[in-house]
Amino acid sequence: MGYLIKVAIVGMVLAALYLLGRALRKTRLLAQSNRRLCVIESLMLSPHAAVYVLRAGTRYFLVGAGSAGVARLAELTLAEVTPEAKR
């Protein structure tokens, strides 16, 4: 009987840790959405080159990064960034 109680306690501790981890992950994602600067999307073009869509406040930028450095390629409108613009 004592063995079953110990197993149940370990199971409850593991379940509590799992739920805590999920809650922290959600909180972290919500906190990131309030940041003033974030990467909206990225695309690796090669092992040493990528393009990024960045949001800086209310502005959006297309940025290229490679072995030569980082360069702003264009400033984008909200319509160009949102999924509805693809239709």
N, C-alpha and C positions, 0 to 999 in steps of 0.2 A: 504494500500500500504506500509506503514512504517513497518508493521508487517512482510510482506514477505521479505523485505530487511534485517531485523534483523535475520530472520530464515536463509536466504541465507548466511549471514556473519558467523553465528554460524556453519553452514555446511562447509563453506570453512576453518574455523579455525580447525574444527575436521579432515577434510581431510588432511590439512597441517600437523597436529600432527601425524596422522597415517603414512603419507609418511616419515616424519622425523624419526619416530620410526623404520620403515623398513630400512631406510638408515643407521641408527646407528647400528642396529643389523648386517647388512651385513659388515659394517666396522669393527665391533668387531670380527666377525668370520674371516675376512681376517687378522686382526692383530694377532690373535691366531695362524694362520698357520705359522707365521714367528718366533714363540717362539722356543727356543732351547730345552725345555723340555715340553712334552705334553703326555697326555693319548690317545693312539690310540684306544684302546678298553678295556672294562671291563666286567666282568661277576661275579655276586653275586652267590656264592655257597651255602651260608646260611646267616641268619641275621648277623652273626659275621665273615664271611670269604668271600674273593673275590680274583680273580686273575686279573691282569692288564697287558696289553702290553703297555710299555712306550717307547717313542722315546727320546733319549738324544743326541742331535747333529745328528750324522749320525749312531748312534748305537741304537739297539732295545733290550729291556729286557722284559722277562716274570717275573712278581713279584707277590708273594702271600702275602696277608695281612689278619690277623686274630687277635683274642684276645691275642695271644702270641706275636704278633709283625709283622714286615714286613721282608720278605726274598726274595732275588733274586733266582729265580728258574732256569733260563737259559738266555743265550744271544742268540738272534734270528738273522737270516740273513734277508735281505730285501725280498728275495724270500719267506720266511716263513710268512712274515707279509702281503704281497700284496695279493689282492683277486685272482689274476691269479694263485697263488700257490695252490689254492683249487681244480683246475681242474685236 
